[in-house]
Amino acid sequence: MPRVVVDVMPKPEILDPQGKAVHGALPRLGFSGVLDVRQGKRFELEVAGEVTDEVLAEVEKMAETLLSNPVIENFTVRVES
């Protein structure tokens, strides 16, 4: 069954307190070398049939209206094999 993935991330100019918390915890846990962390969301949609341009356009509409907040978040849509 085909899977379409929508990755949602805060826009670069938006503060990301969850990412900052993870970034601050990494050195305390013994991990080094990470310069920054941004935390986002991933949605996996299993779709019926073939993934056509129309299906991808419909998923983009879903991402714009429900899966993301376009004021503060960017999203990407891709097909995962």
Residue frames relative to the residue before (quaternion, step in Angstrom):
aa qw qx qy qz dx dy dz
M 1.0000 0.0000 0.0000 0.0000 0.00 0.00 0.00
P 0.4560 -0.7047 0.4648 0.2818 3.63 -0.71 1.00
R 0.1676 -0.7778 0.6009 0.0764 3.52 -1.14 0.74
V 0.1450 -0.7542 0.6367 0.0689 3.54 -0.95 0.98
V 0.1873 -0.7918 0.5771 0.0704 3.55 -0.85 1.03
V 0.1195 -0.7517 0.6460 0.0583 3.53 -1.05 0.92
D 0.1160 -0.7730 0.6224 0.0405 3.56 -0.69 1.15
V 0.1048 -0.7934 0.5995 0.0127 3.56 -0.81 1.07
M 0.0112 0.8011 -0.5963 0.0496 3.56 -0.81 1.04
P 0.5442 -0.5810 0.4685 0.3831 3.59 -1.12 0.52
K 0.5417 -0.5928 0.4740 0.3612 3.56 -1.09 0.66
P 0.6442 -0.5688 0.3402 0.3818 3.61 -1.05 0.70
E 0.7076 0.4687 -0.2733 0.4527 3.61 1.01 -0.72
I 0.5943 0.5624 -0.3565 0.4510 3.59 1.29 -0.10
L 0.4783 -0.6601 0.4984 0.2950 3.57 -0.93 0.91
D 0.1575 -0.7840 0.5978 0.0567 3.56 -1.07 0.80
P 0.1681 -0.8373 0.5102 0.1015 3.62 0.22 1.21
Q 0.6293 0.5215 -0.3531 0.4554 3.62 1.04 -0.62
G 0.6402 0.5141 -0.3156 0.4756 3.56 1.00 -0.78
K 0.6464 0.5142 -0.3146 0.4678 3.58 0.99 -0.84
A 0.6376 0.5225 -0.3302 0.4599 3.61 1.00 -0.80
V 0.6512 0.4938 -0.3141 0.4830 3.60 0.96 -0.83
H 0.6428 0.5303 -0.3188 0.4516 3.57 0.94 -0.89
G 0.6774 0.4890 -0.2889 0.4675 3.58 0.98 -0.82
A 0.6731 0.5082 -0.2969 0.4477 3.60 1.07 -0.68
L 0.5641 0.6436 -0.3911 0.3386 3.60 1.02 -0.66
P 0.6938 0.4489 -0.3122 0.4687 3.67 0.74 -0.87
R 0.6292 0.5378 -0.3426 0.4443 3.60 1.03 -0.69
L 0.7014 0.4299 -0.2530 0.5092 3.57 1.22 -0.50
G 0.6277 -0.5907 0.3129 0.3990 3.55 1.30 0.22
F 0.5573 0.5830 -0.4048 0.4310 3.59 1.23 0.24
S 0.0523 -0.8105 0.5834 0.0057 3.57 -0.91 0.90
G 0.7009 0.5073 -0.3373 0.3709 3.53 -1.34 0.18
V 0.5680 0.5663 -0.4023 0.4414 3.60 1.23 0.02
L 0.2909 -0.8006 0.5044 0.1414 3.58 -0.58 1.15
D 0.7956 -0.0759 0.0752 0.5963 3.60 1.06 -0.67
V 0.1518 -0.7590 0.6257 0.0968 3.55 -1.27 0.47
R 0.0558 -0.7468 0.6621 0.0295 3.54 -1.05 0.88
Q 0.1943 -0.7925 0.5692 0.1012 3.58 -0.81 0.94
G 0.0274 -0.8089 0.5868 -0.0235 3.53 -0.94 0.93
K 0.4870 -0.6232 0.5216 0.3201 3.51 -1.31 -0.47
R 0.1476 -0.7576 0.6293 0.0910 3.55 -1.23 0.59
F 0.0974 -0.7709 0.6288 0.0282 3.54 -0.91 1.01
E 0.1353 -0.7688 0.6214 0.0672 3.57 -0.94 0.94
L 0.0709 -0.8026 0.5923 -0.0011 3.56 -0.63 1.14
E 0.2023 -0.7450 0.6237 0.1226 3.56 -0.73 1.05
V 0.1310 -0.8202 0.5564 0.0231 3.53 -0.70 1.11
A 0.4803 -0.6514 0.5092 0.2928 3.53 -1.19 0.63
G 0.8188 0.2375 -0.1742 0.4927 3.56 -0.98 0.81
E 0.7430 -0.3961 0.3217 0.4330 3.48 -1.38 -0.33
V 0.4116 -0.6769 0.5469 0.2706 3.56 -1.15 0.64
T 0.0477 -0.8107 0.5823 -0.0374 3.55 -0.28 1.33
D 0.6928 -0.4283 0.3561 0.4581 3.56 -1.31 0.02
E 0.6308 0.5365 -0.3317 0.4519 3.59 1.06 -0.73
V 0.6378 0.5122 -0.3237 0.4755 3.59 1.00 -0.82
L 0.6640 0.4975 -0.3084 0.4653 3.58 0.90 -0.87
A 0.6268 0.5248 -0.3351 0.4683 3.60 1.04 -0.72
E 0.6421 0.5169 -0.3138 0.4712 3.58 1.03 -0.79
V 0.6440 0.5011 -0.3190 0.4822 3.59 0.99 -0.79
E 0.6144 0.5356 -0.3504 0.4614 3.62 1.01 -0.71
K 0.6320 0.5146 -0.3260 0.4790 3.60 1.01 -0.79
M 0.6261 0.5294 -0.3316 0.4667 3.59 1.00 -0.83
A 0.6681 0.5087 -0.2979 0.4539 3.55 0.92 -0.94
E 0.6749 0.5031 -0.2916 0.4543 3.59 0.97 -0.84
T 0.7850 0.3727 -0.1802 0.4608 3.58 0.93 -0.86
L 0.8223 0.2224 -0.1001 0.5142 3.62 1.04 -0.60
L 0.7534 0.4434 -0.2367 0.4240 3.58 0.76 -1.01
S 0.7906 0.1755 -0.1056 0.5771 3.59 1.15 -0.43
N 0.3403 -0.6597 0.6148 0.2664 3.49 -1.40 0.17
P 0.3002 -0.8184 0.4549 0.1819 3.62 -0.04 1.24
V 0.5427 0.6049 -0.4128 0.4113 3.60 1.20 -0.23
I 0.8266 0.1945 -0.0709 0.5234 3.60 0.94 -0.86
E 0.7550 0.3495 -0.1952 0.5193 3.61 1.24 -0.14
N 0.2569 -0.7059 0.6359 0.1769 3.52 -1.30 0.57
F 0.0994 -0.7958 0.5920 0.0801 3.57 -1.16 0.43
T 0.1658 -0.7357 0.6429 0.1340 3.52 -1.34 0.40
V 0.2051 -0.7493 0.6205 0.1070 3.54 -1.19 0.70
R 0.1117 0.7923 -0.5913 0.1005 3.57 -0.89 0.97
V 0.4229 -0.6634 0.5516 0.2772 3.53 -1.24 0.44
E 0.1906 -0.7760 0.5939 0.0941 3.54 -0.91 0.98
S 0.3497 -0.7536 0.5154 0.2101 3.56 -0.82 0.95
